[in-house]
Amino acid sequence: MNRTIKMIVGGALALVVLVWTVHDSFRQHQVIDTDDWKTELRADAAGYYIYLPGVIHHGMRPGWLSDERLRIIGSGIQEDTARNIIRTKYTYGTALIELPFFLAAELIVGWGNSDGFTPVHHRAMDVAGIVLWWSGLLLLWSALRRKWPVPGSIGLALLFLMSQGTNVFYYAFRSPAYSHIGSWVLVCLALWCWAHGVSGRDGRWRGALFRIACAWLILIRPLDLLLVLALYALVLADEPFTRRPRWFLGQIVIGIALALPQMFYWQAAYGDPIVFSYQNEGFTNWRTPHLLATYLAPKNGLLPYAPAFLLLPVAVLAAWHRERTRTIIVLFMFLLYWYAVSSWWDPAFGCSFGQRSFVQTVPLLAMITWCAVHHWWPRRPAIVLLLLAPFLAAAFINNMLAHLYDMCYWSTTWDPTQWLGNIRQVFN
């Protein structure tokens, strides 16, 4: 089968799976009323999304949201009648990613004919989650195959493992309007730019895209500065051109351009262009981080809902001798990220499917795992297959767990009752 036919067949299969996944997402969400607290546009998700109907149709002025809608959104936003503005503690970065899908919903419903929370707008966010998830997978496929070629079947198995054996799929499928799937695709985009080159005449536009992705990541979630530092370390190690002052000046200009709208909004909403809008929330556990709970707890711990992360130490050991610099970068980033998340005032991050802050780190897990498989496959294919088999089985189970999860973990941190009950449901 020549390359063109392979691409056509692969593209057709990808399109079929994409359409089926969107249909499955619609089927799952259509039974949830838009006024239900389990709706896609609830809590944090609504806090990010509010910029779209708020700015486009109302200039962020209050008075157009019903009391019921404000209740569902929760404490993330307030209507400040003194300043005549809606205050949200979230930045506009996620809304910017969702903008094309919101505009499509507006064209269907009628421009400005609703509050922006209709069933059509909810379905638009469902489509957004699946499209962003798929876009990230395609970018990862292109980036990692270019850096470390592996057989196509092994590459597909690795992508399946990274998307289903972690909580990436859940935040594309069940909670698509949260920030995590948007950050996921930005990290995938940055890795794609790095893998294909960001310097030289052909790479300049990729260099610009890389810097946009990095600035956007920080705008959405300042904690992801740790991810950006890791991405920058990869680029600086491979591309001497990026060590020039001009490169960093470009990053500063892009960062300021993306930050300015947020600063103007903060000035209007809070009276200051630079604000810690999360107020009493912060890294208050920095002296006594909840490291074990973040990693292992049945309530929103990492491993019970993202078993693929068990491959991280194996991949680090496998890649250490041949890819030491990249391995150190990834390992150091994960350790810092683990500490930072464990230091947050609520390490469980409220209603969550596992440790949701780690969704955007999965592309780097995929990178180091793919790298390890690339080096092991020619000499130890049996070991690779033996390692992948149980993890692929765990990924299938995790996919079913994501479908039936009840949005929140209602038991205490170390009480496994709900998690074990969900696992039993999977096998029934």
C-alpha positions, 0 to 999 in steps of 0.5 A: 500500500503506497503512502497516498493510499495509507494517508487516505485510509488513515484520514477516513478512519480518523474522520469516522472515529471523530464523528462517532466520538462527537455523536457519543458525546452528544448522546451523553450530554443531551440527557443533562438539562442545561440548568443541571449542575452537571452541565458542561458549562458549570463552575470553572467552565462557565467562569472561563466561557462567560467572556464569550457572551459577556464581552460580545453581547453585553460588554461584561455588564451585569443584569442579563444572567438569571439567578439560576444561571448564577447559581450553577456557575457558582462563586467564580463570577460575581455581578459587581453593580458598583462597577457595573461589570461581571467579575470573573476570577478566570482569564480569557485564554480558554474563551479565546480557544472556544471562540470559533465554536461559540460563533458557530452556535450563535449563527445557529441560534441567532446572533444575540438571541439568547444568553449563550447557554442554550443547548446548542451552545452546550453542544458547541462546547462538546464539539470543541472538546473533541476537536481539540482532543483530536487536534492534539493527537494529530500534532503529537503523532506528527511531532513524535514520529518525526523525532523518533520513528516507530512502527505505525501500529505501535505509535497508534497504541501509544497515542491510545494509551496516552489519551485513554490511559490518562484523564485527557479523554474525560476533559475532552468528552465529559468536561470539555469547557474546562481549561485543560483540553485547551492547554493540552492542545497548546502543549501539543502544538508547541511540541510539534513546532519544536519537532519540526524546527523553529529556526531558519527560513522555513521554521520562522512561522513555527517559531512564532506559533511556538511562542504564541502557544507558550504565552497562551499557556501562561495566560490560561494558567500561570502554573503552566509556566513550569511547562513552558520552561520545559518546552523552552529547555527542549528548544534551547537545547536543540536550536542555537538560534533561539538563544539570541536576544531577538527570540526572547524579545519576540516572546515578550512582545507576544506575551504582552499582546496576549496579556493586554486584553486581560489587563484592561479587563482587570483594570475595569473589574478590580481597579488594577491591571495586575491582579491575583483574582483567586484572592484567598486561594493559593499555594498555602500548603507549600510547607506541607505539600500533599504529595501522596494524596495528589499521586495515589488518593482515590479522591482525585489522585493521579494514578487511579485515573491516569494509570499511564503515568506509571510508565514515567519512571520506566520511560525515564530509565529507558531513555536516560543514557541516549536522551539524558538532557531531554529526560532530565528536562521532563523529569524535573518538570514533573517533579516541580509540577507534582510539588506545586499541585500538591501545595495548592490550598485544595490539592483535590481541585474540587470536583475532578476526574483524577488530578485534572491539572496534569492533563496538559502534562500528558504530551510530555509523558507521551514524548518521553514514553515514545522516545523510550519505545523508539530506542527499545523496539529494535532490540527488545520488541517483546519487552515493549509489547509485554509492557504495553499490553497491560497498560492498554487494558487499563486504558480501556477500563479507564475509558469506561470509567470516564463514561460512568464517573459521577462528576465528583468524588463524594467520599473522603480522600483515602476512602476507596469505596466510590472508586472500587464501586465504579470499577465494579460497574465497569466489569458488570 
